[in-house]
Amino acid sequence: MVVFQFCLFACFLYLRAYSASDDNWDATVPKSVVGLSGSCVVIPCTYNYPSNGKTYTDFTGIWYKGDSDIIYHKDTSKIISKFKNRTSLIGSLNQKNCTLKISSLQHDDQGQYMFRIEIKDLDMYSYQRRNVSITVKDSPELPSISVEGEVTSQKEVTATCVVSHSCPSDPPRLTWSHKGKTTSDSQPQVDGQLKLISYLTFTPSREDHNKPLSCSAVFPPSKTVSNNKKLKFKYRPFNVNVRSSPVKENESIGLTCFTDSNPPAHSFQWFGSTGSPLANGSTYRMNHVTRYTEAISCTATNTEGKNSSGPQRINVLYPPEIKSGSSCVSETFIVCVCIVDSSPPSEVKWLGPSSTFPSSGVEQNGSLTIFTLQGWLGFPETVNCSASNSEGNSVMTLSVPHNGLIIYLVVTSVVVVVIVVVISACVAKRHCGRRPAQSVLDVKNDHNELKTTPKSDTSSQEQQNVDLYTNYEEIDQPVYKNFECDDGNPSCEQDEDEAIYANT
């Protein structure tokens, strides 16, 4: 494929450049070629000789640097060491094509080059009047980028990236910064250069507008250059919105319609929430704005189409208003709800007769904020909901209903607790009061020995059972007086654990 391209290239040069007649020795070469260091360079060449109608088959082509240094010969031993294995003929001498390729180009390869032909059975000739100058560069030229005509968003477009090079066997590799379908082409030039073209076909979007489209060229062995072109696409208005500052209630406000579009929007229309037209122009002024002012929308139009912002409410600032639905109910615990309409949103404090309660929950719904208080509040008759924001404050007193069952349970619980405490105190007191009596008994028994009497008649026994001992209360005498049992009283034989003292 490469040989075929160079044959076409040589023929192209042959047809466009000076062409000698069959009776002249002449060659067609560019005056100069440019190569990239480290890459290769090709010198396109065609030659002619006076054949006089004869056919020759044995040709020897020789390339010189200067007048004497052989850089190419079919007998490689004649090539100077600096150029060995670096030069080759691409064309066929039998076809009058003397194109030369020099690989691994170096800076000291710069200079003048000349072609010489030796034809067996005819003659030999050096084309000294057709010298070629080689220039070696360290960096390649930047790619050239172009985009066809005016580009409209969502419609397919083709971009072109072109780069020149001098080495058809090892061309540069072109890459794009944007995704899409790519194709490439290579075209020969009259100065020995080749033009490599890459085509990118893609569908742009609004986001591509004013963004750079980049094309990079990587030259062997490892040199990269890139260039970019800012994309310009047309698209209809996008992201239309109404902008304004917060305004206090009953004051005036100026509204502005903004949009992203290319070309810029040339007309604006303002509409109310019902779709009724209000005004034209990119700005609109409203007087006596209140919290109930209807939502406003704006429609922007350019050459590519139009788009609307949709209804947008104005940010109106006003002090808190506690709604009539605020109230307290009695469930397992007291539940109070305070509904506040304000802008900006309010803060709420719950105030009891002697304490402040924190809200149990807060729920935002547009300009309404619902504050909830739930729990044991004691037994207040009312509770105050106090709402405040930067524009003012408001207070509402809420009646607190009390659950009879809860009160009954609380009172019952208190009574039970009191009874338990009293009983516990009484038991403790009795227990503590018995211990001194027992101690006296023990002391008395230590000094009085129980005596038993013989059994007597039943009446005597019963009488003794009733009053075994009689205690008399006397001044300056012991509190209790002990009587000994007669030896013959059977009641004294009863269980000694029974009470042996009787109190009178």
Sequence and secondary structure as in RCSB ss.txt:
>XXXX:A:sequence
MVVFQFCLFACFLYLRAYSASDDNWDATVPKSVVGLSGSCVVIPCTYNYPSNGKTYTDFTGIWYKGDSDIIYHKD
TSKIISKFKNRTSLIGSLNQKNCTLKISSLQHDDQGQYMFRIEIKDLDMYSYQRRNVSITVKDSPELPSISVEGE
VTSQKEVTATCVVSHSCPSDPPRLTWSHKGKTTSDSQPQVDGQLKLISYLTFTPSREDHNKPLSCSAVFPPSKTV
SNNKKLKFKYRPFNVNVRSSPVKENESIGLTCFTDSNPPAHSFQWFGSTGSPLANGSTYRMNHVTRYTEAISCTA
TNTEGKNSSGPQRINVLYPPEIKSGSSCVSETFIVCVCIVDSSPPSEVKWLGPSSTFPSSGVEQNGSLTIFTLQG
WLGFPETVNCSASNSEGNSVMTLSVPHNGLIIYLVVTSVVVVVIVVVISACVAKRHCGRRPAQSVLDVKNDHNEL
KTTPKSDTSSQEQQNVDLYTNYEEIDQPVYKNFECDDGNPSCEQDEDEAIYANT
>XXXX:A:secstr
 HHHHHHHHHHHHHHHS    TTS EEE  SEEEEETTS EEE  EEE   TT     EEEEEEETTTEEEE SS
GGGS GGGTTTEEE S GGGTB  EEE S  GGG EEEEEEEEETTTEEEE GGG EEEEEESS    EEEE S 
EETTS EEEEEEEEES TTS  EEEESS SEEEEEEEE TTS EEEEEEEEE   GGGTT EEEEEEEETTTEEE
EEEEE  EEEEEEEEEEE   EETTEEEEEEEEEEEES   EEEEE TTS EEEESSEEEEEEE TT   BEEEE
EETTEEEE   B   EEEEEEE TT EEEESSSEEEEEEEEEES  EEEEE SS EE  SEEEEETTEEEEEEEE
   S SEEEEEEEETTEEEEEEEE    HHHHHHHHHHHHHHHHHHHHHHHHHHHHHHHHHHHHHHHHHHHH   
       HHHHHHHHH S      TTS SS      TT GGGGS TTS      
